[in-house]
Amino acid sequence: MLLAIDAGNTNIVFALYDGDKMRAQWRAVTQVSRTADEYAVWLSQLLALESLSFADLKEAIIATVVPAALFDLRALCSNYLKCEPMIVGDPALDMGMKANVDRPQSVGADRLCNTVAAHASYRGAVIVVDFGTATNFDIVAENGDFDGSVIAPGANLSIEALHQAAALLPRVTIQRAQTVIGRDTVPSMQSGVYWGYVGLIDGLISRIKAEYGKPMTVVATGGLANLFRPDIPAIEHIDPDLTMRGLMLIHARNVPKNNRA
């Protein structure tokens, strides 16, 4: 069984794959101070809920955009799974695609995973809108290559910045504002973030399509995708497991044929 780990700026996601089928998925807050042993205690309890143990996990793959988290995640795999994990970004790894950008090494590992999974799941060129700490618009070419991107601040990051920068603005949750014009501070902030991001996302999708000049499928992933989709008809698919599926596909591509089940 494969343990796939995606360490983002906000959360770390762990998923178990039995072949190409996801068996379970768990999420933890990203804390670079957490040790391999702490991960192991947490993960062992969750595995037990699935009637599994570390002995059932034979292989692992890690994608991270938080370099400081990699040491202990690698140690978790080495010490408890008794395997050396694949690391997305390792030049020796066959990704089955390339990044058509000025500095390919600067593309986040999670975005490479999204690219691989999007190409495997959808026909033609794809725009992947990833609602994370940043809101990424990643372009996947018809041949599966990463073909550029747009990066905007994430909605949660923007609303936190409002609170931090303005003494009289409270910290509020993001939710769909029923009216655009607010009659108090909180609904006014919620409207600005929600409807502002609707406009930002819709506008950028339209501009990307016009500039790219080819039909494109729009796929959204990330925690806020379901919140925004009803007001953004351009989003055609919600794919919450896109990154983890990309990790599974990359691992499968790099497992020696004689080791595959």
Summary of the structure (lengths in Angstrom):
residues: 261
radius of gyration: 19.5
end to end distance: 9.8
largest distance: 65.4
contacts: 829
relative contact order: 0.15
helix: 42%
strand: 24%
